[in-house]
Amino acid sequence: MKQVRQIAAYKTAHHSFYTPTELAFYLMGCKNLQTLQDAKHILYEIGIFFQFQDDFLDCYGDPAVTGKAGTDIQDKKCTWLVATFLERANTAQKKTLKKFYGKKDEKSVHTIKQLYEDVGLREIYQNYEDESYKKIKEDIQSAKGIPKNLYQNLIDKLYKRKF
């Protein structure tokens, strides 16, 4: 799971969430190290949260709402779903995953989705989303010098998103 968090941090959190804010702080002349560290921590957590949501929506989201057909399973991507599955799966389930993950046919995709259901990934994700949202909100409240309302609005908009 540590590697999946690192992928999400570098793929999404840094470029999409932290860097634009870092630039804004720079342009404002902010030199307060604690403010910059708090912003980086929170924005990385929000970015990781966003990426894991994206992983979940790729598998379980409605393409009419998300605007895309999920292909992470077919593309054999390293996602929150597959990493979490591997932490909970038994030997037989892992063997089945190895056989079908990354295959393009509908039967293989269905088999992988059934494996995910068998270990309860929907519920595990819902718990992750709720706990992460709560923790990020706490981090925002305890941070110093950041525009708390802006960060609160951002995480509130992302929480339970469907697109």
C-alpha positions in Angstrom: 0.0 0.0 0.0 2.9 2.3 0.7 3.9 2.1 -3.0 0.4 2.9 -4.2 0.3 5.9 -1.9 3.7 7.0 -3.4 2.3 6.6 -7.0 -0.7 8.6 -6.1 1.4 11.3 -4.5 3.7 11.7 -7.5 1.0 11.1 -10.2 -1.8 13.3 -8.8 -1.1 15.0 -5.4 2.1 16.8 -6.3 1.2 18.1 -9.8 -2.5 18.6 -9.5 -2.9 19.8 -5.9 0.4 20.9 -4.3 2.3 22.6 -7.1 -0.4 25.1 -8.0 -0.8 26.1 -4.4 3.0 26.3 -3.8 3.2 28.7 -6.7 0.4 30.8 -5.2 2.2 30.9 -1.9 5.4 31.9 -3.7 3.7 34.7 -5.6 2.2 36.0 -2.3 5.6 36.0 -0.8 4.8 33.5 1.9 8.0 32.4 3.6 6.4 30.8 6.7 7.9 27.3 6.7 5.1 25.9 9.0 2.4 27.2 6.6 4.2 25.7 3.6 4.6 22.3 5.4 1.0 22.2 6.6 -0.2 23.1 3.1 2.0 20.4 1.5 0.8 17.7 4.0 -2.8 18.5 3.5 -2.7 18.9 -0.3 -0.8 15.6 -0.6 -3.5 13.9 1.5 -6.2 15.4 -0.6 -4.5 14.4 -3.8 -4.0 10.8 -2.7 -7.7 10.8 -1.6 -8.7 12.1 -5.0 -6.6 9.4 -6.8 -8.0 6.6 -4.7 -11.5 7.9 -5.5 -10.5 7.9 -9.1 -9.4 4.2 -8.8 -12.7 3.3 -7.2 -14.8 5.2 -9.7 -12.9 3.6 -12.6 -14.2 0.2 -11.4 -17.6 1.1 -9.8 -18.5 4.5 -11.3 -21.3 4.9 -13.8 -19.7 5.8 -17.2 -22.6 8.1 -17.9 -21.7 10.1 -14.9 -17.9 9.8 -14.8 -17.6 10.4 -18.6 -15.2 7.5 -19.1 -15.3 3.7 -19.4 -13.1 2.2 -16.6 -10.2 0.3 -18.0 -7.8 0.0 -15.0 -8.4 -3.7 -14.7 -7.8 -4.3 -18.5 -4.7 -2.1 -18.4 -3.3 -3.9 -15.4 -2.9 -0.7 -13.4 -1.5 -0.5 -9.9 -4.5 0.9 -8.1 -5.8 1.3 -4.6 -8.3 -1.5 -5.4 -5.8 -4.1 -6.5 -3.3 -3.2 -3.7 -6.1 -3.5 -1.1 -7.3 -6.7 -2.6 -3.8 -8.2 -2.4 -3.6 -7.3 1.3 -6.8 -9.3 2.0 -7.0 -12.1 -0.5 -6.2 -15.7 0.2 -3.8 -17.7 -2.0 -6.5 -19.0 -4.4 -7.9 -15.5 -4.9 -4.4 -14.1 -5.6 -3.8 -16.9 -8.1 -7.1 -16.0 -9.9 -6.1 -12.4 -9.9 -2.8 -13.2 -11.5 -4.6 -15.3 -14.2 -7.2 -12.6 -15.2 -5.8 -9.2 -14.2 -4.8 -7.2 -17.3 -6.9 -9.2 -19.7 -9.2 -7.3 -22.1 -12.1 -9.7 -22.3 -15.4 -9.1 -20.4 -15.2 -12.4 -18.6 -11.8 -11.6 -17.1 -13.0 -8.1 -16.0 -16.1 -9.7 -14.4 -13.9 -12.3 -12.6 -11.7 -9.5 -11.2 -14.7 -7.5 -10.1 -16.2 -10.6 -8.4 -12.9 -11.1 -6.5 -13.1 -7.5 -5.4 -16.7 -8.1 -4.1 -15.6 -11.4 -2.4 -13.2 -9.5 -0.2 -15.6 -6.6 0.4 -13.7 -3.8 -1.4 -16.8 -1.6 -1.8 -17.2 -1.5 2.0 -13.5 -1.2 2.7 -13.3 1.8 0.3 -16.3 3.5 1.9 -14.6 3.1 5.3 -11.3 4.5 3.8 -13.2 7.4 2.3 -15.0 8.3 5.5 -11.9 8.0 7.7 -9.7 9.9 5.3 -12.2 12.7 4.9 -12.5 13.0 8.7 -8.7 13.0 9.1 -8.1 15.6 6.4 -10.7 17.9 8.0 -9.0 17.6 11.3 -5.6 18.3 9.7 -7.1 21.4 8.1 -8.5 22.7 11.4 -5.1 22.2 13.1 -3.0 23.8 10.3 -1.6 27.3 10.7 -1.7 30.1 8.1 -3.5 28.3 5.3 -6.9 29.5 3.9 -8.9 26.9 5.8 -12.2 27.7 4.1 -10.7 27.0 0.7 -9.2 23.7 1.8 -12.5 22.7 3.5 -14.5 23.5 0.4 -12.1 21.5 -1.7 -12.4 18.3 0.4 -16.1 18.8 0.9 -16.6 18.9 -2.9 -14.5 15.8 -3.4 -16.1 13.7 -0.6 -18.5 11.1 -2.0 -18.0 12.5 -5.6 -19.5 10.4 -8.4 -17.6 11.8 -11.4 
